[in-house]
Amino acid sequence: MSDIQIEQIRHDITWRIRHEVMYPDLPFDSIKLEEDKNGMHFGLFANGQLTSVVSLFHEGTVYQFRKFATIVSAQGKGYGALLLNHLINYVKTAGAEKLWCNARVSATGFYNKFGFIETDQRSLSNDIDFVIMELQLNN
Ligand SMILES: CC(C)(COP(=O)(O)OP(=O)(O)OC[C@H]1O[C@@H](n2cnc3c(N)ncnc32)[C@H](O)[C@@H]1OP(=O)(O)O)[C@@H](O)C(=O)NCCC(=O)NCCS
């Protein structure tokens, strides 16, 4: 993990990784969000290569991140953790009271490590189980 940079990126730059990691079997356009143009988008570059992306939206002091993905060949190397820590620090500085996500149930163990708590709001979409997870922030 020598050369790591986290930068804000244009929304359309997230689309390739979103598609290839999260929904490779769906049409490319399915990973685009109505709200993308209103969001903030962060990319982690490892040795100059875009490796992990996440998108951030908010209503007042309640922040939501969506479409968090690390390229498959780079998963489990700590990049996602670096990016999520960056995001948490970013929203804290912005005055967030809460950060939440609609997590894939398969990823809840990852979010637990950062203090996110599962709610009872569960759903199923594209055959994938989701649960809303929240991180309360003390601002
Ligand atoms: C979930 C995801 C973004 C995590 O990114 P990553 O770069 O692989 O995560 P890291 O390597 O930084 O993992 C940090 C820690 O979380 C653990 N972890 C990663 N993914 C996990 C998962 N799905 N379940 C439980 N633990 C997980 C790692 O083992 C590591 O543990 P350690 O600190 O004990 O070594 C990535 O695996 C991914 O893109 N998955 C497919 C798409 C997806 O599910 N996105 C989330 C949608 S809600």
PDBQT file of the ligand as one rigid body, heavy atoms in Angstrom, charges set to zero:
ROOT
HETATM    1  C1  LIG A 201     -17.459  -4.159   0.761  1.00  0.00    +0.000 C 
HETATM    2  C2  LIG A 201     -16.226  -3.601   0.061  1.00  0.00    +0.000 C 
HETATM    3  C3  LIG A 201     -16.511  -2.188  -0.458  1.00  0.00    +0.000 C 
HETATM    4  C4  LIG A 201     -15.072  -3.540   1.110  1.00  0.00    +0.000 C 
HETATM    5  O1  LIG A 201     -13.924  -2.997   0.473  1.00  0.00    +0.000 OA
HETATM    6  P1  LIG A 201     -12.513  -3.712   0.641  1.00  0.00    +0.000 P 
HETATM    7  O2  LIG A 201     -11.509  -2.822  -0.008  1.00  0.00    +0.000 OA
HETATM    8  O3  LIG A 201     -12.592  -5.129   0.181  1.00  0.00    +0.000 OA
HETATM    9  O4  LIG A 201     -12.403  -3.683   2.236  1.00  0.00    +0.000 OA
HETATM   10  P2  LIG A 201     -11.070  -3.783   3.152  1.00  0.00    +0.000 P 
HETATM   11  O5  LIG A 201     -10.062  -4.645   2.497  1.00  0.00    +0.000 OA
HETATM   12  O6  LIG A 201     -10.648  -2.421   3.533  1.00  0.00    +0.000 OA
HETATM   13  O7  LIG A 201     -11.672  -4.513   4.437  1.00  0.00    +0.000 OA
HETATM   14  C5  LIG A 201     -11.492  -4.016   5.745  1.00  0.00    +0.000 C 
HETATM   15  C6  LIG A 201     -11.859  -5.092   6.715  1.00  0.00    +0.000 C 
HETATM   16  O8  LIG A 201     -13.221  -5.479   6.499  1.00  0.00    +0.000 OA
HETATM   17  C7  LIG A 201     -13.286  -6.867   6.181  1.00  0.00    +0.000 C 
HETATM   18  N1  LIG A 201     -14.309  -7.076   5.156  1.00  0.00    +0.000 N 
HETATM   19  C8  LIG A 201     -14.276  -6.654   3.880  1.00  0.00    +0.000 A 
HETATM   20  N2  LIG A 201     -15.396  -7.008   3.246  1.00  0.00    +0.000 NA
HETATM   21  C9  LIG A 201     -16.154  -7.668   4.153  1.00  0.00    +0.000 A 
HETATM   22  C10 LIG A 201     -17.418  -8.282   4.110  1.00  0.00    +0.000 A 
HETATM   23  N3  LIG A 201     -18.157  -8.296   2.985  1.00  0.00    +0.000 N 
HETATM   24  N4  LIG A 201     -17.886  -8.874   5.247  1.00  0.00    +0.000 NA
HETATM   25  C11 LIG A 201     -17.161  -8.881   6.380  1.00  0.00    +0.000 A 
HETATM   26  N5  LIG A 201     -15.946  -8.306   6.477  1.00  0.00    +0.000 NA
HETATM   27  C12 LIG A 201     -15.441  -7.707   5.381  1.00  0.00    +0.000 A 
HETATM   28  C13 LIG A 201     -11.913  -7.222   5.669  1.00  0.00    +0.000 C 
HETATM   29  O9  LIG A 201     -11.651  -8.596   5.836  1.00  0.00    +0.000 OA
HETATM   30  C14 LIG A 201     -11.043  -6.366   6.546  1.00  0.00    +0.000 C 
HETATM   31  O10 LIG A 201     -10.933  -6.957   7.816  1.00  0.00    +0.000 OA
HETATM   32  P3  LIG A 201      -9.625  -6.764   8.756  1.00  0.00    +0.000 P 
HETATM   33  O11 LIG A 201      -9.610  -5.303   9.100  1.00  0.00    +0.000 OA
HETATM   34  O12 LIG A 201      -9.918  -7.639   9.918  1.00  0.00    +0.000 OA
HETATM   35  O13 LIG A 201      -8.468  -7.175   7.931  1.00  0.00    +0.000 OA
HETATM   36  C15 LIG A 201     -15.730  -4.515  -1.095  1.00  0.00    +0.000 C 
HETATM   37  O14 LIG A 201     -15.461  -5.788  -0.619  1.00  0.00    +0.000 OA
HETATM   38  C16 LIG A 201     -16.713  -4.606  -2.256  1.00  0.00    +0.000 C 
HETATM   39  O15 LIG A 201     -16.639  -3.811  -3.193  1.00  0.00    +0.000 OA
HETATM   40  N6  LIG A 201     -17.614  -5.613  -2.239  1.00  0.00    +0.000 N 
HETATM   41  C17 LIG A 201     -18.555  -5.839  -3.340  1.00  0.00    +0.000 C 
HETATM   42  C18 LIG A 201     -19.567  -4.713  -3.476  1.00  0.00    +0.000 C 
HETATM   43  C19 LIG A 201     -20.273  -4.460  -2.169  1.00  0.00    +0.000 C 
HETATM   44  O16 LIG A 201     -20.795  -5.365  -1.534  1.00  0.00    +0.000 OA
HETATM   45  N7  LIG A 201     -20.298  -3.175  -1.799  1.00  0.00    +0.000 N 
HETATM   46  C20 LIG A 201     -20.960  -2.769  -0.585  1.00  0.00    +0.000 C 
HETATM   47  C21 LIG A 201     -22.385  -2.547  -0.909  1.00  0.00    +0.000 C 
HETATM   48  S1  LIG A 201     -23.281  -2.098   0.544  1.00  0.00    +0.000 SA
ENDROOT
TORSDOF 0
